[in-house]
Amino acid sequence: MTPGPHLPNGLPADALALLAQAAEARNAMDKAARDTALAADELRRYAKFSRPGQPSAHIVQLRQKQATARIESARSRQAFLVAANGFVHASGLAVPKGMSLEAYVLEWIRRSAEDITGRK
């Protein structure tokens, strides 16, 4: 792969695009986590007062909603890890020993957001 143009922050353009993908996937992870928690709360609320035996149609729908949110959570996490791994390789960086890939890339996302906005 030939090195592409470098941006002012020193990252190649393709690495910056992968960093943006990782940020989008991280936002999707956060949304999926909120959706999963909301579905679990709803399910607990309604299941508490349900009668023993076969669950109601509403409980079944809530379980399906929770399962869908969990699947979306797993997909968004996988997308984040793929983009994060691509970013690290495209930028030529190495994840410090003892630090997770997720934590390292999240720090890059935070720093690049500060560079763009000029705020902390």
N, C-alpha and C positions, 0 to 999 in steps of 0.2 A: 504494500500500500504506500503510495507516495504521500508525503506530508502535505496537507492542505494549507490554506492561508491561516495565519495565526491572528487571533483577535487581541485587542489591547490587554486583556487579562492574562495573556500567554497561552490560552487554550486553543487548540485547533478548532476550526468551525464544526467539524463532524463530532468532536468531543462535546462541544457546547450543545449541539442538537441532542445528543444522548443524555446530557445532564438535564435538559428541558423535558425529555421524555420521562426520565426518572422522577422529576418533580411532579409531573402530571400523574404518574402512576402512584406516587406517594399520596397525592390528594385523593385519588380513587381508593387507596387503602384506608385512609381516614374516614371517607364516606361509607365504605363497606363496613368498617368497624362500628360506626354509629348506627347503621341500619341493622346490623346483627344484634347490637345491644338493645335497640328499640324493639325488635321482633321478640327477643328473649323476655323483655319486660312485659310486653303485651301478652305473651304466652303464659307467663307466670300469673299475671293478673286474672286471666280468664280460666286457666287450669285450676286455680285455687278453689273456684266455686263450681267446677264441673262435677257432674254425677259420675259415680263409678260405672264402668262398662265401656261401651264403644264411645269414642270421642265425638263431639258434635262437629258439624261441617265447619263451623267457625274455627275450632281448635285445629282441625286438619289444615285449613287455609293458613293459619298462623305458623304451623310447623313447616309448611311448604315455603312460606315467606322467609322463615329463619334459615332453611336449607339453601334457598336461593342467595340470601345475603352471605352465608358462609362460603358458598362457591365463588361468588364475586370477590370476596375477600382473598381467597386463595389465588384467583386469577390475577388480581391487581398486585398482590405480593410477588408473584412470579414475574409479571411485567416489570415491576420495579427492580427486581434482582437482575433480570436480563439487561435492562437499560443501565443499571449501575455498573455491572460487570463490563459492559461495552464501553462505558465512559472511562473507567479506570484503564482499560487496555488502549483505547484511542488516544488518551491524553498522556500515556506513558508513565502514569503514576503507580506507586506501589502502596498498598494498604499497610499501615504500620502494624507491627506485630502486637498482638493483644487487643486490636481494635477490629470490630466487625465491619464488613463491607457496607452494611446499612448505615452504621453510625458515621463512617468516613464520608460516604456520599451525601448524607444529610447535612454534614458540616459544610461540604462544598456547595450544596444548594443554598444553605443559609448565607454563606459568604457571597455567593454570586448574586443573591437577592439584595444584599447590602450594597454590593458594587453598582447594581443597576439603579436602585432607589436612592442610594446615598444615606440610608437610615439603618439603624441597628434594630 
